[in-house]
Protein backbone atom coordinates (compact mmCIF):
# COMPACT_ATOMS: atom_id res chain seq x y z
CA UNK A 1 0.00 0.00 0.00
CA UNK A 2 2.83 2.39 0.84
CA UNK A 3 4.62 1.83 -2.46
CA UNK A 4 1.44 2.78 -4.28
CA UNK A 5 1.63 6.36 -2.92
CA UNK A 6 5.39 6.80 -3.12
CA UNK A 7 5.62 7.70 -6.83
CA UNK A 8 2.79 10.32 -6.88
CA UNK A 9 4.07 11.94 -3.67
CA UNK A 10 7.59 12.14 -5.11
CA UNK A 11 6.20 13.65 -8.33
CA UNK A 12 4.19 16.25 -6.40
CA UNK A 13 7.16 17.14 -4.20
CA UNK A 14 9.39 17.51 -7.27
CA UNK A 15 6.80 19.69 -9.01
CA UNK A 16 6.42 21.88 -5.91
CA UNK A 17 10.17 22.33 -5.66
CA UNK A 18 10.51 23.21 -9.34
CA UNK A 19 7.62 25.68 -9.18
CA UNK A 20 8.92 27.32 -6.03
CA UNK A 21 12.33 27.87 -7.60
CA UNK A 22 10.95 29.01 -10.95
CA UNK A 23 8.52 31.63 -9.68
CA UNK A 24 9.65 35.20 -8.99
CA UNK A 25 10.28 36.20 -5.42
CA UNK A 26 7.44 38.70 -5.33
CA UNK A 27 9.19 41.14 -3.02
CA UNK A 28 10.37 44.23 -4.80
CA UNK A 29 11.02 47.88 -4.04
CA UNK A 30 8.57 50.34 -5.45
CA UNK A 31 10.44 53.39 -6.61
CA UNK A 32 8.12 56.32 -6.11
CA UNK A 33 10.91 58.86 -5.87
CA UNK A 34 10.99 58.87 -2.06
CA UNK A 35 13.95 56.58 -1.50
CA UNK A 36 15.22 58.34 1.65
CA UNK A 37 12.55 56.65 3.74
CA UNK A 38 13.37 53.13 2.60
CA UNK A 39 14.08 52.01 6.18
CA UNK A 40 12.61 53.57 9.33
CA UNK A 41 15.34 55.52 11.08
CA UNK A 42 14.67 54.00 14.51
CA UNK A 43 15.00 50.50 13.02
CA UNK A 44 18.20 51.58 11.31
CA UNK A 45 19.73 53.06 14.49
CA UNK A 46 18.67 50.30 16.89
CA UNK A 47 19.18 47.21 14.76
CA UNK A 48 20.88 47.67 11.40
CA UNK A 49 23.82 49.90 12.43
CA UNK A 50 24.89 47.71 15.39
CA UNK A 51 24.61 44.65 13.13
CA UNK A 52 26.74 46.40 10.50
CA UNK A 53 29.32 47.32 13.14
CA UNK A 54 29.49 43.70 14.32
CA UNK A 55 29.84 42.53 10.72
CA UNK A 56 32.69 45.01 10.18
CA UNK A 57 34.49 43.71 13.27
CA UNK A 58 33.84 40.11 12.29
CA UNK A 59 35.11 40.71 8.76
CA UNK A 60 38.26 42.38 10.11
CA UNK A 61 38.89 39.46 12.47
CA UNK A 62 38.28 36.99 9.67
CA UNK A 63 40.66 38.89 7.41
CA UNK A 64 43.44 39.18 10.00
CA UNK A 65 43.59 35.55 11.07
CA UNK A 66 42.80 33.05 8.32
CA UNK A 67 42.54 35.05 5.11
CA UNK A 68 45.56 37.38 5.13
CA UNK A 69 48.22 34.76 5.99
CA UNK A 70 46.91 32.26 3.44
CA UNK A 71 46.68 34.95 0.75
CA UNK A 72 50.16 36.22 1.60
CA UNK A 73 51.56 32.71 1.19
CA UNK A 74 49.72 31.80 -1.99
CA UNK A 75 49.21 35.09 -3.87
CA UNK A 76 51.02 38.02 -2.24
CA UNK A 77 49.97 40.45 -4.97
CA UNK A 78 46.26 39.88 -4.18
CA UNK A 79 46.45 40.48 -0.43
CA UNK A 80 44.13 43.51 -0.55
CA UNK A 81 41.34 41.84 -2.59
CA UNK A 82 39.51 40.20 0.37
CA UNK A 83 39.34 43.54 2.21
CA UNK A 84 36.53 44.76 -0.03
CA UNK A 85 33.85 42.21 0.76
CA UNK A 86 35.00 41.46 4.30
CA UNK A 87 35.64 44.94 5.72
CA UNK A 88 34.87 47.72 3.24
CA UNK A 89 31.29 46.70 2.35
CA UNK A 90 30.05 46.40 5.96
CA UNK A 91 32.01 49.53 6.87
CA UNK A 92 30.30 51.50 4.09
CA UNK A 93 26.94 50.14 5.22
CA UNK A 94 27.62 51.15 8.84
CA UNK A 95 29.49 54.42 8.53
CA UNK A 96 28.92 55.65 4.98
CA UNK A 97 25.20 55.33 4.26
CA UNK A 98 22.85 58.05 5.54
CA UNK A 99 20.35 57.10 8.22
CA UNK A 100 17.33 55.31 6.84
CA UNK A 101 18.80 54.82 3.38
CA UNK A 102 20.58 51.67 2.31
CA UNK A 103 20.68 51.16 -1.45
Helices and strands as residue ranges (DSSP letters): H 2-22, H 41-43, I 44-48, H 49-62, I 63-67, H 68-74, G 76-78, H 81-83, I 84-88, H 89-91, I 92-96
